[in-house]
Amino acid sequence: MRAEAWLFTGVAVFFALTGGIYAALSDDPAGISALMVSLLMSALVAAFMWRQFSRDGRRPEDEGTAEVAEGGDRRFFFPARSYAPVVSAVGAALIGLGVVQGLWLTLIGFGVLAPGVFGFVFRPRPADS
């Protein structure tokens, strides 16, 4: 995941530089907001990729001489008792409904979505690894 982490780090740096220059030279709040949201989203993915790399180390896919069979599916496995996908789906649905119904439901949706995302990111390791 090191290559992906560097890729998204570069994207985040690009959006930071572009957003800073755009904010200094423009009065357009929509463009500044779009660039800053893009920066935050790419930085979030980069931080996740760096965390996964530091947690799991190099993958067989990172080696030039690796065989396909070495990959297996040892990562991103969620046990049957994981509630993270269900909680995340309910939170995303509440956010979508909140866009139509009102801010109060959107805020509740973010409150429900946060534990689901936390469960995805900080999931326990499978027993066989």
PAFIZA-701600 format. One record per residue: x, y, z of N, C-alpha, C in turn; residue number from 1. Coordinates in steps of 0.001 Angstrom, whole numbers, plus 500000, padded with zeros to 6 digits. Each point is the difference from the previous one (the first is absolute). Layout:
BEGIN
ATOM       nx       ny       nz      cax      cay      caz       cx       cy       cz     i
ATOM        X        Y        Z        X        Y        Z        X        Y        Z   NUM
...
This chain:
BEGIN
ATOM       nx       ny       nz      cax      cay      caz       cx       cy       cz     i
ATOM   500812   498801   500000   499188   501199   500000   500850   501255   500000     1
ATOM   501285   499808   499988   500865   501164   500050   499852   500863   498747     2
ATOM   499889   499369   498841   499847   500762   498757   498693   500788   500002     3
ATOM   498927   499369   500465   498716   500695   500056   500046   501155   501000     4
ATOM   500691   499785   501112   500120   501061   501002   500751   501199   499427     5
ATOM   501093   499742   499289   500731   501111   499377   499154   500692   498932     6
ATOM   499228   499229   499242   499150   500580   498962   498992   500972   500605     7
ATOM   499282   499565   501034   498994   500870   500599   500630   501141   500799     8
ATOM   501198   499802   500532   500706   501103   500647   500338   501071   498971     9
ATOM   500448   499570   498825   500283   500959   498923   498757   500745   499554    10
ATOM   498884   499296   499920   498741   500644   499628   499603   501030   501058    11
ATOM   500161   499663   501274   499668   500939   501073   500893   501233   499954    12
ATOM   501289   499807   499742   500922   501143   499890   499607   500865   498806    13
ATOM   499645   499364   498893   499564   500761   498825   498798   500873   500326    14
ATOM   498991   499409   500650   498808   500781   500336   500307   501077   501031    15
ATOM   500935   499762   500896   500385   501030   500973   500653   501182   499294    16
ATOM   500926   499711   499108   500663   501089   499263   499024   500737   499093    17
ATOM   499228   499244   499245   499040   500609   499084   498955   500804   500768    18
ATOM   499497   499450   501092   499002   500709   500797   500556   501255   500635    19
ATOM   501245   499952   500468   500617   501192   500589   500191   501109   498979    20
ATOM   500497   499635   498826   500182   501001   498939   498652   500535   499542    21
ATOM   499023   499120   499827   498669   500423   499558   499346   500916   501032    22
ATOM   500169   499683   501279   499401   500835   501048   500656   501374   500045    23
ATOM   501313   500058   499720   500693   501284   500023   499633   500875   498809    24
ATOM   499707   499389   498869   499780   500763   498777   498544   500137   499598    25
ATOM   499087   499361   500697   498603   500006   499586   499097   500359   501180    26
ATOM   498831   500488   499655   498987   500304   501011   498829   499027   499932    27
ATOM   500162   498923   499265   498930   499037   499784   499930   499008   501159    28
ATOM   499002   500099   500870   499944   499077   501141   499671   498564   499595    29
ATOM   499276   499805   498914   499651   498639   499583   501240   499237   499547    30
ATOM   500863   500641   499228   501216   499343   499536   500952   499695   501143    31
ATOM   500120   500937   500924   500866   499791   501169   499471   498827   500828    32
ATOM   498688   499952   500209   499406   498901   500771   500204   498659   499303    33
ATOM   499820   499977   498690   500170   498746   499259   501437   499501   500098    34
ATOM   500958   500896   499888   501402   499589   500095   500358   499555   501419    35
ATOM   499458   500657   500995   500294   499601   501380   499348   498661   500350    36
ATOM   498792   499764   499517   499359   498705   500235   500785   498898   499280    37
ATOM   500473   500281   498789   500825   499026   499280   501290   499712   500762    38
ATOM   500590   501038   500584   501201   499821   500817   499701   499101   501198    39
ATOM   498916   500271   500703   499669   499209   501184   499698   498540   499652    40
ATOM   499289   499787   498897   499668   498629   499614   501244   499220   499592    41
ATOM   500881   500605   499224   501214   499290   499593   500944   499806   501189    42
ATOM   500041   500950   500913   500824   499837   501198   499458   498888   500893    43
ATOM   498686   499850   500068   499403   498921   500781   500380   498638   499427    44
ATOM   499913   499862   498677   500378   498731   499371   501491   499740   500189    45
ATOM   500828   501045   499854   501445   499834   500187   500312   499562   501431    46
ATOM   499339   500597   500979   500240   499622   501395   499594   498547   500246    47
ATOM   498891   499570   499415   499584   498613   500134   501021   499058   499365    48
ATOM   500483   500361   498807   500981   499146   499321   501305   499920   500794    49
ATOM   500461   501117   500551   501226   499971   500808   499792   499164   501253    50
ATOM   498825   500101   500620   499734   499209   501196   499987   498508   499677    51
ATOM   499362   499636   498887   499975   498598   499612   501396   499488   499676    52
ATOM   500816   500825   499358   501364   499584   499675   500816   499805   501276    53
ATOM   499866   500919   500949   500765   499852   501243   499490   498828   500836    54
ATOM   498738   499677   499856   499407   498905   500768   500331   498633   499392    55
ATOM   499886   499881   498671   500126   498701   499348   501303   499799   499246    56
ATOM   500752   501066   499756   501268   499861   499284   499806   499823   498502    57
ATOM   501048   499529   499359   499971   499825   498554   499124   498814   499621    58
ATOM   499336   500131   498855   499179   498933   499461   500773   499255   498921    59
ATOM   499561   498810   499652   500635   499320   498868   499855   500797   498701    60
ATOM   498932   500775   499871   499797   500803   498799   501036   501099   499857    61
ATOM   500639   500362   501101   501023   501046   499957   501324   499482   499447    62
ATOM   500167   498698   499959   501238   499403   499491   499853   499750   498504    63
ATOM   501065   500241   499258   499963   499783   498559   499994   498539   499597    64
ATOM   500466   499124   500871   500107   498581   499670   498894   499157   500625    65
ATOM   498983   500613   500546   498947   499264   500701   499113   499250   499020    66
ATOM   499493   498870   500443   499045   499209   499230   498586   500374   500430    67
ATOM   499034   499738   499117   498614   500343   500297   499492   499222   501215    68
ATOM   500410   498764   500126   499519   499158   501094   500460   500488   501369    69
ATOM   501062   500806   500046   500491   500500   501280   499073   501035   500620    70
ATOM   499179   500643   499180   499126   501064   500485   498940   499495   500944    71
ATOM   499207   499035   499547   498920   499486   500827   499045   501106   500413    72
ATOM   499045   499710   500851   499202   501085   500548   500156   500000   501496    73
ATOM   501092   500552   500431   500310   500101   501416   499643   501362   500548    74
ATOM   499685   500954   499155   499705   501362   500442   498537   500336   499756    75
ATOM   499550   500980   500732   498660   500535   499852   498951   498913   500141    76
ATOM   500252   499105   500924   499036   498961   500314   499227   500454   501231    77
ATOM   498691   499969   499903   499176   500381   501135   499260   498766   500483    78
ATOM   500181   499652   501261   499340   498802   500514   498483   500147   499950    79
ATOM   499312   498863   500114   498538   499994   499898   499352   500831   501098    80
ATOM   500679   500193   501104   499425   500744   501114   500328   501488   499960    81
ATOM   500558   500482   498917   500356   501411   499888   498750   500827   499701    82
ATOM   499769   501008   500821   498862   500881   499801   500378   501259   499211    83
ATOM   501259   500140   499668   500452   501216   499322   499294   500241   498663    84
ATOM   499816   498999   499132   499306   500279   498738   498552   500434   500193    85
ATOM   499304   499381   500935   498591   500335   500224   499875   501395   500600    86
ATOM   500828   500306   500981   499949   501314   500639   500366   501095   498999    87
ATOM   500991   499744   499158   500393   500985   498988   498885   500212   498982    88
ATOM   499332   498930   499600   498909   500122   499033   498828   500790   500585    89
ATOM   499674   499741   501248   498905   500741   500641   500368   501474   500134    90
ATOM   501246   500274   500390   500437   501394   500112   499972   500724   498666    91
ATOM   500449   499338   498934   499976   500616   498674   498566   500243   499540    92
ATOM   499107   499070   500301   498593   500186   499636   499385   501173   500760    93
ATOM   500332   500117   501270   499470   501128   500782   500547   501327   499492    94
ATOM   501250   500024   499579   500557   501232   499438   499271   500352   498710    95
ATOM   499757   498997   499161   499261   500253   498758   498590   500497   500260    96
ATOM   499320   499406   500974   498664   500478   500356   500059   501387   500629    97
ATOM   501066   500258   500741   500133   501296   500647   500173   501140   499017    98
ATOM   500579   499716   498838   500118   501033   498975   498617   500471   499575    99
ATOM   499046   499079   499970   498633   500338   499609   499190   500516   501184   100
ATOM   500113   499355   501141   499127   500294   501131   500472   501159   500879   101
ATOM   501289   500137   500164   500480   501089   500831   501345   499695   500640   102
ATOM   500602   501055   500523   501335   499907   500579   500040   499064   501204   103
ATOM   498948   499973   500788   500002   499170   501197   500205   498531   499666   104
ATOM   499387   499504   498922   500155   498602   499616   501384   499740   499407   105
ATOM   500544   500989   499319   501358   499871   499472   501002   499874   501141   106
ATOM   499838   500800   501031   500903   499930   501147   499887   498658   500725   107
ATOM   498794   499491   500115   499817   498667   500588   500681   498954   499121   108
ATOM   499872   500146   498684   500641   499070   499073   501510   499993   500145   109
ATOM   500612   501176   500156   501447   500045   500220   500370   499357   501332   110
ATOM   499137   500177   500996   500254   499358   501289   499910   498479   499926   111
ATOM   499144   499485   499126   499893   498551   499818   501124   499498   499093   112
ATOM   500382   500787   499017   501037   499591   499056   501381   499921   500653   113
ATOM   500284   500871   500941   501332   500050   500615   500408   498670   500651   114
ATOM   499154   499341   500803   500421   498706   500547   500185   498929   498927   115
ATOM   499213   500074   498931   500171   499038   498915   501339   500153   499312   116
ATOM   500388   501231   499720   501308   500246   499391   501101   499610   500974   117
ATOM   499811   500292   501263   500970   499594   501022   500162   498484   500016   118
ATOM   498890   499282   499861   500058   498541   499962   500725   499471   498785   119
ATOM   499864   500689   498852   500725   499598   498801   501499   500225   500168   120
ATOM   500376   501166   500504   501415   500368   500062   500738   499238   501086   121
ATOM   499408   499853   501163   500657   499366   501118   499464   498599   500267   122
ATOM   499761   499257   498950   499478   498650   500130   501063   499092   500620   123
ATOM   499589   498985   500719   500980   499043   500540   500561   499134   498882   124
ATOM   501197   499513   500219   500620   499111   499013   499284   498643   499990   125
ATOM   499982   499351   498843   499450   498629   499976   500845   499079   500877   126
ATOM   499411   498952   500509   500676   499112   500933   501159   499237   499368   127
ATOM   499979   499796   498672   501041   499192   499361   501216   500784   499598   128
ATOM   500069   501326   500244   501198   500752   499579   500854   500421   501148   129
